[in-house]
Amino acid sequence: MNMERSLRIEISSLIRILKILMEEKNNIEKKMKSDPVVENHVIMSIPGIGPVTEPVILGKICDINRFENAEKLVAFAGIDPVINESGKQRSEKAISKRGDASLRSAIYQSTLAALRGNPVISEFYHRKVDGGMPKKKALVAASRKQCHIIWSVWHNNRPFEIPERFRKQE
C-alpha cells in the first residue's frame, strides 16, 4: 500500500516536470521562429538549414572569420577523418568527433534535410553511394560538403545559389 502511494506521487511529479519541459520547449521554438536576426542570416539561404539548425550553427560558430578555410570549420565540427599512419601505411577509419557535438549534429541534420531540397548535396551523396560507398559514410561525406557550403556562404556573405547545371529547364 505504501509503495503504491509512493509510485503515484513519483508519477505525478514526473508528469508535472514533463509539462514544464514541454512548455519551455514550445517557448524556445517560438522565440527561434520570431527572432528577425536569426531569420535574416545568409546561411538560411542554404537548403536544409532551417529555424532549428540555424541558431545552433550560428551559436556554435559565432564568427566565421575564426576559420581560415572550410577545412578548419570541418575540423572544428569534428567531421574530419582520424588518420592513422605507420611507416608507409595510412588509413582513415572514422570521423574524429573531437569537435562540438551539437554543431556536428546540426550540420548532420541539415544534411539529411538537404538530401531532399539541395540538388548539390543530393547529387554528391548519390554519386558516392552509386560508387560503392556505404550510405552512412556517404552521409558523413555530404555533411563535410554541407560544412564547406556553410563556410563559403557565410564567409562571402552571399546567399546560396543552385548552380546552373542543377536548375530545371523551363
N, C-alpha and C positions, 0 to 999 in steps of 0.2 A: 504494500500500500504506500509506504513512504517513498519507495523507488519510483513508483508510477507518478507521484506528485512531483518529484524532482525532475523527471523527464518532461512533464508538462511545462514546468517553469523554464527549463532549458530551451525547449522548442519555441515557446512564446518569446523568449528573449532573442533567439536566433531569427525569428520572423521579424521582430522589430528592427534588428540590425540590418536585415536584408532590405526592408522597406527604406531605411535611411540611405543605404548604399545605392539603391535603385534611383532614389530621388536625387542624390548627388550626381550620379552618372547622367541623368537627364539634364540637370543644371549645367554640367560641363559641356555636354553636347550642344545645348542651346547657345552657350557663350561662344563655343568654337564656330558655330554656323553664323553667328551675328557679328563677329569681330571683323570690321572692314579692313583692317590692316592685314589680317590673315588671308582674306578672300582676294585681295588685290596683289598678292605676291606673284612674281613672274613664274615661279615653279608650278603654280596652279594651271598653267597652260599645258603642262605635260600630262598626256593621257595616263590615267592610273593613279595620279596623285589627287586625293580628294580632301574634304574637310576634316577627316580624322587623321590621315597620314601626314598631311602637310604641316600641322603645328608641331608634330613630333620631329619631323625632319628639320624644320626651321629652328626649333628649340635646341636640338642636339648639335646642329652645325654652327648656329649663331652667326658667324661671319665667314662667308665662303672664301674670303681673301686669306684666311689662315692656311689654305691649301694651295700650294704652288700649281698643282695639276690634279686631274681627276684620279690618278692612281693613289695620290696621298689621301684623298677622300675615301676611296675604296678601302685602303688600309685602316683608316680611322673607323670605318663602319665594320671592319673585321670580315670583309668579303674577299680578302686576298688569300692566296693559297699558302699553305705551310710547305716550305721547300726543305727537303732532306737531301743533303749532299754528302757523299762519302767517296773520296777518290774521283773516279770518272763517272760515277753514277749520280744521277739527280732524279728525284721524284717529287711530284706534287700530289699529296694524298687527300687533303681536305682543306676547307677554309680555316683561317687562323682563329676566328672568333675572339680575337684579342681586343676588338673594338667595342663600341657601345651596343649592347644587345637590343635596346629599344630602337635605335637608329637602324640597325640591321633588320629588325622585324618590320619596321615601317617601310623600308625600301623593298623588302621581300613582298610585303602585302601589296605595295603599289605595283610591283612587277606582275603579280597574279592578276590584278585588275587590268594592267596594260596589255596582257596577252589578248584580251578581248577588244581593247579600244585603241591600241597603238600598233599600227602595222609594222613599224620599225622593230619593236620588241617581239611581236608575234612572228615575223619572218625570221628574225635571228634565232628565236627559240626553236621553231620548226626546222630550220636548216640544221641546227645542232642535233636534234632528235633524229631527223632523217639520215644524218651522217653516222648514227650509231651511238650517240651519247645517251646515257641514261637520263630519264626525264628530270629527276631531282638535280642532277649535275647541270643539266641544261637550264633549269630554273635559276640556279646559282649564277651561271654564266650570264643569263639575262638580267639578273639583279645587278651584276657588275656593269652591264651595259646601261641599265637604268641609272645607276650611280654616275656614270660618265655623262649621261644626258642631263641629270640634275646639275652637275658641276658646270657644264657648258652653258646651260640656260641661265643659271644664277650668276655665274662669273661674268658673262657677256651682257647680262640684264636685257636679254631679248627673248620674247616668247617662243615656245617650241613651235616649229612648223614641220608638218609632214612633208618629207621630200617628194619632189615631183613624180618620181617613179612609183610611189605608193598611192598617188591620188587616182581616184576613179575617173575614167574617161566619161565625159558628159556629152 
